[in-house]
């Protein structure tokens, strides 16, 4: 009788352990399911923040102009290479813009010289009234959502990276980031010609195919050189005012280039580059960390 009782107790303990294991296993499955659903639903706090910020900026940064289209005369004070670029690109006679929207799909984006290469979608907005640039990175790392938010507004620049939609893995800010974001805005100014006539930029002709540009805003000044080919397509922008800022906050000043190529005429009759690369020009060799195709360029126009 005593043996039977002990045997039943052992069986009951085994059943209890099995029941607890099944409960734990079930809870784990529920958590994994919730995580997978969270990863795959469209909602994202970073994307919501980005959209909210951009929508506010669209409303606040509308330029009001008497002349609604570009004329050759208003660019007559700029260096000759810029005038020829604007004319051959088809901007003369087109509507003036308050902001630019540029979209890239499936960009090769490298996380440092020895880091992994991500495939990213990249959406950016450049506003004219005051130098302002907002950009969103949308990607995945090992199946886990990764999002980046680059921003420059009111003289302050920054870049943050968020994994799994909630976990911030870096958040870079400071004077060096302010300057880096400002010179990036300058590098893209040829695609938003209303920028070229603003008081915060100045130009100096170097020769028939090179122009030095300087932008001053928010207590920072940054410069670079625009390079044009024989067709007066803008093929690159180079600067030494953009530091490599590591995720640990370290800063290394290295020459930086933005390279444009493969110009095509869009539906609005304006010629745009379709290929774009961002390059750190290290002494030991160039490091292309952003290598993409421009999917679409659109504008918000002046009023």
Number of C-alpha atoms within 10 A of each C-alpha: 6 7 8 9 10 11 12 12 12 12 12 12 12 12 12 12 12 12 12 12 12 12 12 12 12 12 12 12 12 12 12 12 12 11 13 13 11 15 18 12 8 8 11 17 12 20 18 11 12 17 14 11 13 19 11 10 19 14 8 11 17 18 18 14 12 7 11 15 15 18 16 13 9 10 18 11 10 16 19 17 24 27 19 15 18 23 16 15 21 15 22 19 12 14 17 24 25 24 25 20 17 17 17 21 16 17 22 18 22 18 14 14 11 7 9 10 16 18 18 23 19 22 19 19 22 26 28 23 17 18 24 22 23 25 20 22 23 18 21 16 14 8 11 15 18 23 26 23 22 19 23 23 18 11 18 20 23 20 19 17 20 19 17 17 18 14 10 14 12 16 16 17 15 11 14 20 22 24 26 22 27 30 26 20 21 23 22 15 19 16 21 19 20 21 24 20 13 14 11 15 19 15 19 13 17 14 12 15 19 21 22 19 22 17 20 19 18 14 10 16 16 21 22 23 21 25 22 20 14 9 11 19 24 26 17 20 24 22 21 17 19 27 19 18 16 13 16 9 12 9 14 10 14 17 18 24 23 20 20 19 16 13 16 14 13 12 7 10 12 18 19 21 19 18 17 20 19 19 19 22 16 12 8 6 8 13 15 20 18 19 19 21 19 19 15 14 15 13 17 18 16 19 13
